[in-house]
Amino acid sequence: ISQGVKIIEGTPQEVQKHPDVIAAYLGEED
């Protein structure tokens, strides 16, 4: 969940590798 919105649903492996999840936790590159 990022800003109250579900980003992705799936297995832990799928979620861990999803670019939107990575961006939510680590921020986006400029």
C-alpha positions as CSV (number, residue, x, y, z in Angstrom):
1,I,0.0,0.0,0.0
2,S,1.4,3.4,-1.0
3,Q,-0.5,6.5,0.0
4,G,-3.6,4.5,0.8
5,V,-3.6,2.7,-2.6
6,K,-2.9,-1.0,-3.1
7,I,0.1,-1.2,-5.5
8,I,0.1,-4.9,-6.5
9,E,-1.3,-8.2,-5.4
10,G,0.6,-11.5,-5.9
11,T,3.1,-13.8,-4.4
12,P,5.8,-12.3,-2.2
13,Q,8.4,-12.9,-5.0
14,E,6.2,-11.0,-7.5
15,V,5.6,-8.2,-5.1
16,Q,9.3,-7.8,-4.2
17,K,10.4,-7.5,-7.8
18,H,7.6,-5.2,-9.0
19,P,9.0,-1.7,-10.1
20,D,6.1,0.2,-8.4
21,V,6.8,-1.5,-5.1
22,I,10.6,-0.7,-5.4
23,A,9.8,2.9,-6.2
24,A,7.4,3.2,-3.2
25,Y,10.0,1.9,-0.8
26,L,13.3,3.3,-2.2
27,G,12.1,6.3,-4.2
28,E,12.4,6.9,-8.0
29,E,15.6,7.7,-9.8
30,D,15.7,11.3,-11.2
